[in-house]
Amino acid sequence: MPKDDLPTYAIVELLIRLSEFNSHIGNYKDHSTYQDGVVVITSGGHINMPRSMVIQQFNNPENITKGELLSIADTFKKVS
């Protein structure tokens, strides 16, 4: 699936929001999309997020809960 079917800036916005919970996440470098998910490569490692969350960030970011953000932040894997 091509990665340009999702707005990259919505992914970057999510990373900014997620960095409030984990400062090691770092800056956006690249991403790959899969069926229902997105793997985002950052300057600090990689993080998984649901496609639906990226779309929600694009359409209605105010509806994303702190719990949802914490759940995504927990998927971050730091580069060794």
PDB file of N, CA, C and O in Angstrom:
ATOM      1  N   MET A   1       0.848  -1.177   0.000  1.00  0.00           N
ATOM      2  CA  MET A   1       0.000   0.000   0.000  1.00  0.00           C
ATOM      3  C   MET A   1       0.892   1.238   0.000  1.00  0.00           C
ATOM      4  O   MET A   1       1.838   1.314   0.785  1.00  0.00           O
ATOM      5  N   PRO A   2       0.611   2.195  -0.855  1.00  0.00           N
ATOM      6  CA  PRO A   2       1.439   3.396  -0.904  1.00  0.00           C
ATOM      7  C   PRO A   2       1.303   4.222   0.369  1.00  0.00           C
ATOM      8  O   PRO A   2       0.215   4.342   0.932  1.00  0.00           O
ATOM      9  N   LYS A   3       2.409   4.782   0.811  1.00  0.00           N
ATOM     10  CA  LYS A   3       2.363   5.534   2.062  1.00  0.00           C
ATOM     11  C   LYS A   3       1.761   6.917   1.893  1.00  0.00           C
ATOM     12  O   LYS A   3       1.432   7.569   2.884  1.00  0.00           O
ATOM     13  N   ASP A   4       1.611   7.376   0.666  1.00  0.00           N
ATOM     14  CA  ASP A   4       1.075   8.716   0.495  1.00  0.00           C
ATOM     15  C   ASP A   4      -0.447   8.750   0.463  1.00  0.00           C
ATOM     16  O   ASP A   4      -1.031   9.743   0.028  1.00  0.00           O
ATOM     17  N   ASP A   5      -1.103   7.675   0.918  1.00  0.00           N
ATOM     18  CA  ASP A   5      -2.551   7.726   1.042  1.00  0.00           C
ATOM     19  C   ASP A   5      -2.971   8.296   2.399  1.00  0.00           C
ATOM     20  O   ASP A   5      -4.161   8.483   2.656  1.00  0.00           O
ATOM     21  N   LEU A   6      -1.995   8.571   3.263  1.00  0.00           N
ATOM     22  CA  LEU A   6      -2.243   9.230   4.547  1.00  0.00           C
ATOM     23  C   LEU A   6      -1.487  10.553   4.569  1.00  0.00           C
ATOM     24  O   LEU A   6      -0.374  10.638   4.050  1.00  0.00           O
ATOM     25  N   PRO A   7      -2.079  11.582   5.163  1.00  0.00           N
ATOM     26  CA  PRO A   7      -1.372  12.862   5.233  1.00  0.00           C
ATOM     27  C   PRO A   7      -0.202  12.786   6.221  1.00  0.00           C
ATOM     28  O   PRO A   7      -0.395  12.548   7.413  1.00  0.00           O
ATOM     29  N   THR A   8       0.993  12.990   5.710  1.00  0.00           N
ATOM     30  CA  THR A   8       2.191  12.900   6.549  1.00  0.00           C
ATOM     31  C   THR A   8       2.138  13.894   7.698  1.00  0.00           C
ATOM     32  O   THR A   8       2.586  13.590   8.804  1.00  0.00           O
ATOM     33  N   TYR A   9       1.598  15.074   7.446  1.00  0.00           N
ATOM     34  CA  TYR A   9       1.583  16.062   8.523  1.00  0.00           C
ATOM     35  C   TYR A   9       0.696  15.622   9.691  1.00  0.00           C
ATOM     36  O   TYR A   9       0.938  16.041  10.823  1.00  0.00           O
ATOM     37  N   ALA A  10      -0.327  14.787   9.449  1.00  0.00           N
ATOM     38  CA  ALA A  10      -1.137  14.259  10.553  1.00  0.00           C
ATOM     39  C   ALA A  10      -0.299  13.303  11.403  1.00  0.00           C
ATOM     40  O   ALA A  10      -0.452  13.253  12.623  1.00  0.00           O
ATOM     41  N   ILE A  11       0.577  12.556  10.760  1.00  0.00           N
ATOM     42  CA  ILE A  11       1.482  11.662  11.496  1.00  0.00           C
ATOM     43  C   ILE A  11       2.454  12.498  12.326  1.00  0.00           C
ATOM     44  O   ILE A  11       2.709  12.182  13.488  1.00  0.00           O
ATOM     45  N   VAL A  12       2.991  13.555  11.740  1.00  0.00           N
ATOM     46  CA  VAL A  12       3.910  14.440  12.458  1.00  0.00           C
ATOM     47  C   VAL A  12       3.198  15.089  13.646  1.00  0.00           C
ATOM     48  O   VAL A  12       3.764  15.187  14.735  1.00  0.00           O
ATOM     49  N   GLU A  13       1.970  15.526  13.436  1.00  0.00           N
ATOM     50  CA  GLU A  13       1.193  16.118  14.534  1.00  0.00           C
ATOM     51  C   GLU A  13       0.992  15.107  15.667  1.00  0.00           C
ATOM     52  O   GLU A  13       1.101  15.451  16.845  1.00  0.00           O
ATOM     53  N   LEU A  14       0.700  13.869  15.300  1.00  0.00           N
ATOM     54  CA  LEU A  14       0.559  12.829  16.328  1.00  0.00           C
ATOM     55  C   LEU A  14       1.863  12.616  17.081  1.00  0.00           C
ATOM     56  O   LEU A  14       1.855  12.454  18.301  1.00  0.00           O
ATOM     57  N   LEU A  15       2.974  12.614  16.372  1.00  0.00           N
ATOM     58  CA  LEU A  15       4.269  12.459  17.040  1.00  0.00           C
ATOM     59  C   LEU A  15       4.513  13.582  18.035  1.00  0.00           C
ATOM     60  O   LEU A  15       5.038  13.350  19.124  1.00  0.00           O
ATOM     61  N   ILE A  16       4.138  14.787  17.665  1.00  0.00           N
ATOM     62  CA  ILE A  16       4.292  15.931  18.576  1.00  0.00           C
ATOM     63  C   ILE A  16       3.463  15.696  19.839  1.00  0.00           C
ATOM     64  O   ILE A  16       3.933  15.919  20.955  1.00  0.00           O
ATOM     65  N   ARG A  17       2.243  15.250  19.647  1.00  0.00           N
ATOM     66  CA  ARG A  17       1.376  14.976  20.795  1.00  0.00           C
ATOM     67  C   ARG A  17       1.917  13.825  21.637  1.00  0.00           C
ATOM     68  O   ARG A  17       1.863  13.874  22.866  1.00  0.00           O
ATOM     69  N   LEU A  18       2.437  12.790  20.980  1.00  0.00           N
ATOM     70  CA  LEU A  18       2.962  11.634  21.697  1.00  0.00           C
ATOM     71  C   LEU A  18       4.229  11.952  22.467  1.00  0.00           C
ATOM     72  O   LEU A  18       4.503  11.336  23.497  1.00  0.00           O
ATOM     73  N   SER A  19       5.004  12.910  21.976  1.00  0.00           N
ATOM     74  CA  SER A  19       6.254  13.263  22.659  1.00  0.00           C
ATOM     75  C   SER A  19       6.002  13.866  24.035  1.00  0.00           C
ATOM     76  O   SER A  19       6.917  13.937  24.856  1.00  0.00           O
ATOM     77  N   GLU A  20       4.776  14.297  24.293  1.00  0.00           N
ATOM     78  CA  GLU A  20       4.428  14.772  25.631  1.00  0.00           C
ATOM     79  C   GLU A  20       4.488  13.631  26.650  1.00  0.00           C
ATOM     80  O   GLU A  20       4.707  13.866  27.838  1.00  0.00           O
ATOM     81  N   PHE A  21       4.294  12.403  26.182  1.00  0.00           N
ATOM     82  CA  PHE A  21       4.293  11.236  27.060  1.00  0.00           C
ATOM     83  C   PHE A  21       5.622  10.492  27.043  1.00  0.00           C
ATOM     84  O   PHE A  21       5.947   9.766  27.983  1.00  0.00           O
ATOM     85  N   ASN A  22       6.392  10.676  25.967  1.00  0.00           N
ATOM     86  CA  ASN A  22       7.686  10.002  25.849  1.00  0.00           C
ATOM     87  C   ASN A  22       8.615  10.900  25.023  1.00  0.00           C
ATOM     88  O   ASN A  22       8.504  10.964  23.799  1.00  0.00           O
ATOM     89  N   SER A  23       9.510  11.574  25.694  1.00  0.00           N
ATOM     90  CA  SER A  23      10.392  12.534  25.017  1.00  0.00           C
ATOM     91  C   SER A  23      11.442  11.862  24.134  1.00  0.00           C
ATOM     92  O   SER A  23      12.115  12.545  23.363  1.00  0.00           O
ATOM     93  N   HIS A  24      11.597  10.542  24.229  1.00  0.00           N
ATOM     94  CA  HIS A  24      12.584   9.827  23.426  1.00  0.00           C
ATOM     95  C   HIS A  24      12.093   9.531  22.006  1.00  0.00           C
ATOM     96  O   HIS A  24      12.875   9.092  21.163  1.00  0.00           O
ATOM     97  N   ILE A  25      10.826   9.763  21.739  1.00  0.00           N
ATOM     98  CA  ILE A  25      10.256   9.428  20.430  1.00  0.00           C
ATOM     99  C   ILE A  25      11.014  10.118  19.298  1.00  0.00           C
ATOM    100  O   ILE A  25      11.333   9.482  18.294  1.00  0.00           O
ATOM    101  N   GLY A  26      11.299  11.374  19.442  1.00  0.00           N
ATOM    102  CA  GLY A  26      12.080  12.080  18.428  1.00  0.00           C
ATOM    103  C   GLY A  26      11.250  12.599  17.269  1.00  0.00           C
ATOM    104  O   GLY A  26      10.023  12.666  17.339  1.00  0.00           O
ATOM    105  N   ASN A  27      11.936  12.960  16.215  1.00  0.00           N
ATOM    106  CA  ASN A  27      11.320  13.592  15.043  1.00  0.00           C
ATOM    107  C   ASN A  27      11.010  12.588  13.944  1.00  0.00           C
ATOM    108  O   ASN A  27      11.651  11.542  13.836  1.00  0.00           O
ATOM    109  N   TYR A  28      10.027  12.920  13.140  1.00  0.00           N
ATOM    110  CA  TYR A  28       9.621  12.091  12.006  1.00  0.00           C
ATOM    111  C   TYR A  28      10.757  11.936  11.002  1.00  0.00           C
ATOM    112  O   TYR A  28      11.434  12.904  10.656  1.00  0.00           O
ATOM    113  N   LYS A  29      10.955  10.700  10.540  1.00  0.00           N
ATOM    114  CA  LYS A  29      11.916  10.431   9.466  1.00  0.00           C
ATOM    115  C   LYS A  29      11.233   9.782   8.266  1.00  0.00           C
ATOM    116  O   LYS A  29      11.501  10.163   7.126  1.00  0.00           O
ATOM    117  N   ASP A  30      10.348   8.799   8.508  1.00  0.00           N
ATOM    118  CA  ASP A  30       9.691   8.073   7.419  1.00  0.00           C
ATOM    119  C   ASP A  30       8.554   7.246   8.016  1.00  0.00           C
ATOM    120  O   ASP A  30       8.437   7.121   9.235  1.00  0.00           O
ATOM    121  N   HIS A  31       7.724   6.687   7.149  1.00  0.00           N
ATOM    122  CA  HIS A  31       6.692   5.772   7.621  1.00  0.00           C
ATOM    123  C   HIS A  31       6.326   4.777   6.533  1.00  0.00           C
ATOM    124  O   HIS A  31       6.543   5.014   5.345  1.00  0.00           O
ATOM    125  N   SER A  32       5.767   3.663   6.970  1.00  0.00           N
ATOM    126  CA  SER A  32       5.256   2.630   6.074  1.00  0.00           C
ATOM    127  C   SER A  32       3.868   2.262   6.550  1.00  0.00           C
ATOM    128  O   SER A  32       3.621   2.158   7.751  1.00  0.00           O
ATOM    129  N   THR A  33       2.957   2.064   5.601  1.00  0.00           N
ATOM    130  CA  THR A  33       1.601   1.682   5.969  1.00  0.00           C
ATOM    131  C   THR A  33       1.374   0.208   5.689  1.00  0.00           C
ATOM    132  O   THR A  33       1.930  -0.365   4.751  1.00  0.00           O
ATOM    133  N   TYR A  34       0.552  -0.379   6.519  1.00  0.00           N
ATOM    134  CA  TYR A  34       0.127  -1.757   6.384  1.00  0.00           C
ATOM    135  C   TYR A  34      -1.381  -1.771   6.523  1.00  0.00           C
ATOM    136  O   TYR A  34      -1.979  -0.715   6.733  1.00  0.00           O
ATOM    137  N   GLN A  35      -2.005  -2.899   6.417  1.00  0.00           N
ATOM    138  CA  GLN A  35      -3.466  -2.983   6.400  1.00  0.00           C
ATOM    139  C   GLN A  35      -4.138  -1.972   7.319  1.00  0.00           C
ATOM    140  O   GLN A  35      -4.798  -1.048   6.844  1.00  0.00           O
ATOM    141  N   ASP A  36      -3.981  -2.134   8.602  1.00  0.00           N
ATOM    142  CA  ASP A  36      -4.643  -1.242   9.543  1.00  0.00           C
ATOM    143  C   ASP A  36      -3.680  -0.388  10.345  1.00  0.00           C
ATOM    144  O   ASP A  36      -4.096   0.360  11.230  1.00  0.00           O
ATOM    145  N   GLY A  37      -2.396  -0.495  10.043  1.00  0.00           N
ATOM    146  CA  GLY A  37      -1.420   0.198  10.859  1.00  0.00           C
ATOM    147  C   GLY A  37      -0.391   0.982  10.078  1.00  0.00           C
ATOM    148  O   GLY A  37      -0.264   0.867   8.859  1.00  0.00           O
ATOM    149  N   VAL A  38       0.330   1.777  10.826  1.00  0.00           N
ATOM    150  CA  VAL A  38       1.409   2.589  10.284  1.00  0.00           C
ATOM    151  C   VAL A  38       2.609   2.413  11.200  1.00  0.00           C
ATOM    152  O   VAL A  38       2.488   2.549  12.418  1.00  0.00           O
ATOM    153  N   VAL A  39       3.751   2.114  10.630  1.00  0.00           N
ATOM    154  CA  VAL A  39       5.000   2.086  11.390  1.00  0.00           C
ATOM    155  C   VAL A  39       5.735   3.367  11.046  1.00  0.00           C
ATOM    156  O   VAL A  39       6.041   3.628   9.883  1.00  0.00           O
ATOM    157  N   VAL A  40       6.015   4.159  12.061  1.00  0.00           N
ATOM    158  CA  VAL A  40       6.669   5.447  11.867  1.00  0.00           C
ATOM    159  C   VAL A  40       8.094   5.352  12.385  1.00  0.00           C
ATOM    160  O   VAL A  40       8.329   5.005  13.542  1.00  0.00           O
ATOM    161  N   ILE A  41       9.036   5.666  11.514  1.00  0.00           N
ATOM    162  CA  ILE A  41      10.445   5.716  11.897  1.00  0.00           C
ATOM    163  C   ILE A  41      10.739   7.132  12.359  1.00  0.00           C
ATOM    164  O   ILE A  41      10.415   8.101  11.673  1.00  0.00           O
ATOM    165  N   THR A  42      11.353   7.243  13.523  1.00  0.00           N
ATOM    166  CA  THR A  42      11.688   8.555  14.068  1.00  0.00           C
ATOM    167  C   THR A  42      13.191   8.630  14.325  1.00  0.00           C
ATOM    168  O   THR A  42      13.915   7.649  14.156  1.00  0.00           O
ATOM    169  N   SER A  43      13.634   9.789  14.728  1.00  0.00           N
ATOM    170  CA  SER A  43      15.050   9.951  15.057  1.00  0.00           C
ATOM    171  C   SER A  43      15.418   9.175  16.313  1.00  0.00           C
ATOM    172  O   SER A  43      16.601   8.971  16.586  1.00  0.00           O
ATOM    173  N   GLY A  44      14.424   8.738  17.084  1.00  0.00           N
ATOM    174  CA  GLY A  44      14.690   7.989  18.303  1.00  0.00           C
ATOM    175  C   GLY A  44      14.415   6.503  18.219  1.00  0.00           C
ATOM    176  O   GLY A  44      14.867   5.745  19.078  1.00  0.00           O
ATOM    177  N   GLY A  45      13.679   6.066  17.197  1.00  0.00           N
ATOM    178  CA  GLY A  45      13.322   4.661  17.085  1.00  0.00           C
ATOM    179  C   GLY A  45      12.163   4.463  16.125  1.00  0.00           C
ATOM    180  O   GLY A  45      12.148   5.030  15.033  1.00  0.00           O
ATOM    181  N   HIS A  46      11.186   3.652  16.537  1.00  0.00           N
ATOM    182  CA  HIS A  46       9.980   3.497  15.717  1.00  0.00           C
ATOM    183  C   HIS A  46       8.771   3.297  16.612  1.00  0.00           C
ATOM    184  O   HIS A  46       8.878   2.854  17.756  1.00  0.00           O
ATOM    185  N   ILE A  47       7.624   3.636  16.058  1.00  0.00           N
ATOM    186  CA  ILE A  47       6.374   3.570  16.804  1.00  0.00           C
ATOM    187  C   ILE A  47       5.274   3.094  15.872  1.00  0.00           C
ATOM    188  O   ILE A  47       5.275   3.407  14.681  1.00  0.00           O
ATOM    189  N   ASN A  48       4.340   2.340  16.421  1.00  0.00           N
ATOM    190  CA  ASN A  48       3.206   1.828  15.649  1.00  0.00           C
ATOM    191  C   ASN A  48       1.965   2.631  15.990  1.00  0.00           C
ATOM    192  O   ASN A  48       1.719   2.952  17.153  1.00  0.00           O
ATOM    193  N   MET A  49       1.193   2.950  14.979  1.00  0.00           N
ATOM    194  CA  MET A  49      -0.073   3.618  15.221  1.00  0.00           C
ATOM    195  C   MET A  49      -1.123   3.105  14.245  1.00  0.00           C
ATOM    196  O   MET A  49      -0.810   2.774  13.101  1.00  0.00           O
ATOM    197  N   PRO A  50      -2.356   3.043  14.696  1.00  0.00           N
ATOM    198  CA  PRO A  50      -3.427   2.607  13.803  1.00  0.00           C
ATOM    199  C   PRO A  50      -3.694   3.660  12.722  1.00  0.00           C
ATOM    200  O   PRO A  50      -3.624   4.861  12.984  1.00  0.00           O
ATOM    201  N   ARG A  51      -3.999   3.199  11.512  1.00  0.00           N
ATOM    202  CA  ARG A  51      -4.372   4.123  10.430  1.00  0.00           C
ATOM    203  C   ARG A  51      -5.545   4.995  10.860  1.00  0.00           C
ATOM    204  O   ARG A  51      -5.602   6.183  10.543  1.00  0.00           O
ATOM    205  N   SER A  52      -6.477   4.388  11.584  1.00  0.00           N
ATOM    206  CA  SER A  52      -7.671   5.125  12.020  1.00  0.00           C
ATOM    207  C   SER A  52      -7.296   6.322  12.896  1.00  0.00           C
ATOM    208  O   SER A  52      -7.975   7.348  12.869  1.00  0.00           O
ATOM    209  N   MET A  53      -6.216   6.190  13.672  1.00  0.00           N
ATOM    210  CA  MET A  53      -5.777   7.286  14.531  1.00  0.00           C
ATOM    211  C   MET A  53      -5.203   8.433  13.697  1.00  0.00           C
ATOM    212  O   MET A  53      -5.425   9.602  14.013  1.00  0.00           O
ATOM    213  N   VAL A  54      -4.476   8.107  12.650  1.00  0.00           N
ATOM    214  CA  VAL A  54      -3.938   9.143  11.760  1.00  0.00           C
ATOM    215  C   VAL A  54      -5.092   9.886  11.085  1.00  0.00           C
ATOM    216  O   VAL A  54      -5.081  11.113  10.987  1.00  0.00           O
ATOM    217  N   ILE A  55      -6.077   9.132  10.627  1.00  0.00           N
ATOM    218  CA  ILE A  55      -7.237   9.753   9.981  1.00  0.00           C
ATOM    219  C   ILE A  55      -8.007  10.614  10.976  1.00  0.00           C
ATOM    220  O   ILE A  55      -8.483  11.696  10.633  1.00  0.00           O
ATOM    221  N   GLN A  56      -8.127  10.129  12.206  1.00  0.00           N
ATOM    222  CA  GLN A  56      -8.806  10.913  13.237  1.00  0.00           C
ATOM    223  C   GLN A  56      -8.030  12.188  13.551  1.00  0.00           C
ATOM    224  O   GLN A  56      -8.630  13.241  13.767  1.00  0.00           O
ATOM    225  N   GLN A  57      -6.700  12.101  13.578  1.00  0.00           N
ATOM    226  CA  GLN A  57      -5.879  13.291  13.804  1.00  0.00           C
ATOM    227  C   GLN A  57      -6.108  14.305  12.692  1.00  0.00           C
ATOM    228  O   GLN A  57      -6.109  15.510  12.942  1.00  0.00           O
ATOM    229  N   PHE A  58      -6.298  13.836  11.490  1.00  0.00           N
ATOM    230  CA  PHE A  58      -6.551  14.709  10.336  1.00  0.00           C
ATOM    231  C   PHE A  58      -7.936  15.351  10.419  1.00  0.00           C
ATOM    232  O   PHE A  58      -8.085  16.547  10.168  1.00  0.00           O
ATOM    233  N   ASN A  59      -8.950  14.553  10.770  1.00  0.00           N
ATOM    234  CA  ASN A  59     -10.332  15.030  10.730  1.00  0.00           C
ATOM    235  C   ASN A  59     -10.830  15.645  12.033  1.00  0.00           C
ATOM    236  O   ASN A  59     -11.471  16.696  12.016  1.00  0.00           O
ATOM    237  N   ASN A  60     -10.543  15.005  13.151  1.00  0.00           N
ATOM    238  CA  ASN A  60     -11.074  15.431  14.457  1.00  0.00           C
ATOM    239  C   ASN A  60     -10.071  15.185  15.562  1.00  0.00           C
ATOM    240  O   ASN A  60     -10.314  14.342  16.425  1.00  0.00           O
ATOM    241  N   PRO A  61      -8.949  15.893  15.567  1.00  0.00           N
ATOM    242  CA  PRO A  61      -7.910  15.611  16.571  1.00  0.00           C
ATOM    243  C   PRO A  61      -8.380  15.789  18.011  1.00  0.00           C
ATOM    244  O   PRO A  61      -7.854  15.146  18.920  1.00  0.00           O
ATOM    245  N   GLU A  62      -9.355  16.648  18.221  1.00  0.00           N
ATOM    246  CA  GLU A  62      -9.838  16.892  19.581  1.00  0.00           C
ATOM    247  C   GLU A  62     -10.550  15.683  20.172  1.00  0.00           C
ATOM    248  O   GLU A  62     -10.748  15.617  21.385  1.00  0.00           O
ATOM    249  N   ASN A  63     -10.938  14.721  19.326  1.00  0.00           N
ATOM    250  CA  ASN A  63     -11.624  13.522  19.809  1.00  0.00           C
ATOM    251  C   ASN A  63     -10.680  12.397  20.223  1.00  0.00           C
ATOM    252  O   ASN A  63     -11.138  11.358  20.698  1.00  0.00           O
ATOM    253  N   ILE A  64      -9.386  12.583  20.055  1.00  0.00           N
ATOM    254  CA  ILE A  64      -8.417  11.573  20.483  1.00  0.00           C
ATOM    255  C   ILE A  64      -8.178  11.751  21.976  1.00  0.00           C
ATOM    256  O   ILE A  64      -7.811  12.833  22.434  1.00  0.00           O
ATOM    257  N   THR A  65      -8.390  10.685  22.723  1.00  0.00           N
ATOM    258  CA  THR A  65      -8.273  10.771  24.180  1.00  0.00           C
ATOM    259  C   THR A  65      -6.822  10.603  24.641  1.00  0.00           C
ATOM    260  O   THR A  65      -5.968  10.098  23.913  1.00  0.00           O
ATOM    261  N   LYS A  66      -6.584  11.035  25.852  1.00  0.00           N
ATOM    262  CA  LYS A  66      -5.261  10.855  26.455  1.00  0.00           C
ATOM    263  C   LYS A  66      -4.928   9.368  26.549  1.00  0.00           C
ATOM    264  O   LYS A  66      -3.784   8.970  26.331  1.00  0.00           O
ATOM    265  N   GLY A  67      -5.919   8.556  26.871  1.00  0.00           N
ATOM    266  CA  GLY A  67      -5.713   7.108  26.958  1.00  0.00           C
ATOM    267  C   GLY A  67      -5.289   6.506  25.631  1.00  0.00           C
ATOM    268  O   GLY A  67      -4.423   5.632  25.592  1.00  0.00           O
ATOM    269  N   GLU A  68      -5.895   6.969  24.537  1.00  0.00           N
ATOM    270  CA  GLU A  68      -5.512   6.482  23.212  1.00  0.00           C
ATOM    271  C   GLU A  68      -4.076   6.887  22.886  1.00  0.00           C
ATOM    272  O   GLU A  68      -3.309   6.095  22.339  1.00  0.00           O
ATOM    273  N   LEU A  69      -3.723   8.117  23.224  1.00  0.00           N
ATOM    274  CA  LEU A  69      -2.357   8.578  22.977  1.00  0.00           C
ATOM    275  C   LEU A  69      -1.350   7.778  23.811  1.00  0.00           C
ATOM    276  O   LEU A  69      -0.295   7.394  23.306  1.00  0.00           O
ATOM    277  N   LEU A  70      -1.668   7.531  25.067  1.00  0.00           N
ATOM    278  CA  LEU A  70      -0.771   6.741  25.925  1.00  0.00           C
ATOM    279  C   LEU A  70      -0.594   5.327  25.380  1.00  0.00           C
ATOM    280  O   LEU A  70       0.502   4.769  25.429  1.00  0.00           O
ATOM    281  N   SER A  71      -1.662   4.760  24.867  1.00  0.00           N
ATOM    282  CA  SER A  71      -1.607   3.416  24.299  1.00  0.00           C
ATOM    283  C   SER A  71      -0.655   3.373  23.102  1.00  0.00           C
ATOM    284  O   SER A  71       0.114   2.423  22.955  1.00  0.00           O
ATOM    285  N   ILE A  72      -0.704   4.376  22.263  1.00  0.00           N
ATOM    286  CA  ILE A  72       0.194   4.443  21.106  1.00  0.00           C
ATOM    287  C   ILE A  72       1.624   4.713  21.567  1.00  0.00           C
ATOM    288  O   ILE A  72       2.565   4.100  21.062  1.00  0.00           O
ATOM    289  N   ALA A  73       1.788   5.611  22.507  1.00  0.00           N
ATOM    290  CA  ALA A  73       3.128   5.940  23.015  1.00  0.00           C
ATOM    291  C   ALA A  73       3.817   4.700  23.580  1.00  0.00           C
ATOM    292  O   ALA A  73       5.041   4.587  23.517  1.00  0.00           O
ATOM    293  N   ASP A  74       3.049   3.785  24.121  1.00  0.00           N
ATOM    294  CA  ASP A  74       3.606   2.552  24.690  1.00  0.00           C
ATOM    295  C   ASP A  74       4.187   1.618  23.629  1.00  0.00           C
ATOM    296  O   ASP A  74       4.921   0.690  23.969  1.00  0.00           O
ATOM    297  N   THR A  75       3.877   1.843  22.361  1.00  0.00           N
ATOM    298  CA  THR A  75       4.415   0.975  21.291  1.00  0.00           C
ATOM    299  C   THR A  75       5.787   1.436  20.818  1.00  0.00           C
ATOM    300  O   THR A  75       6.398   0.785  19.970  1.00  0.00           O
ATOM    301  N   PHE A  76       6.282   2.555  21.357  1.00  0.00           N
ATOM    302  CA  PHE A  76       7.577   3.091  20.917  1.00  0.00           C
ATOM    303  C   PHE A  76       8.711   2.152  21.295  1.00  0.00           C
ATOM    304  O   PHE A  76       8.791   1.671  22.426  1.00  0.00           O
ATOM    305  N   LYS A  77       9.578   1.903  20.336  1.00  0.00           N
ATOM    306  CA  LYS A  77      10.791   1.107  20.557  1.00  0.00           C
ATOM    307  C   LYS A  77      11.986   1.994  20.243  1.00  0.00           C
ATOM    308  O   LYS A  77      12.135   2.480  19.121  1.00  0.00           O
ATOM    309  N   LYS A  78      12.824   2.197  21.230  1.00  0.00           N
ATOM    310  CA  LYS A  78      13.998   3.046  21.080  1.00  0.00           C
ATOM    311  C   LYS A  78      15.077   2.342  20.267  1.00  0.00           C
ATOM    312  O   LYS A  78      15.257   1.129  20.378  1.00  0.00           O
ATOM    313  N   VAL A  79      15.801   3.117  19.442  1.00  0.00           N
ATOM    314  CA  VAL A  79      16.923   2.584  18.677  1.00  0.00           C
ATOM    315  C   VAL A  79      18.066   2.323  19.647  1.00  0.00           C
ATOM    316  O   VAL A  79      18.403   3.173  20.472  1.00  0.00           O
ATOM    317  N   SER A  80      18.650   1.156  19.540  1.00  0.00           N
ATOM    318  CA  SER A  80      19.762   0.793  20.439  1.00  0.00           C
ATOM    319  C   SER A  80      21.073   1.326  19.937  1.00  0.00           C
ATOM    320  O   SER A  80      22.108   1.114  20.569  1.00  0.00           O
TER     321      SER A  80
END
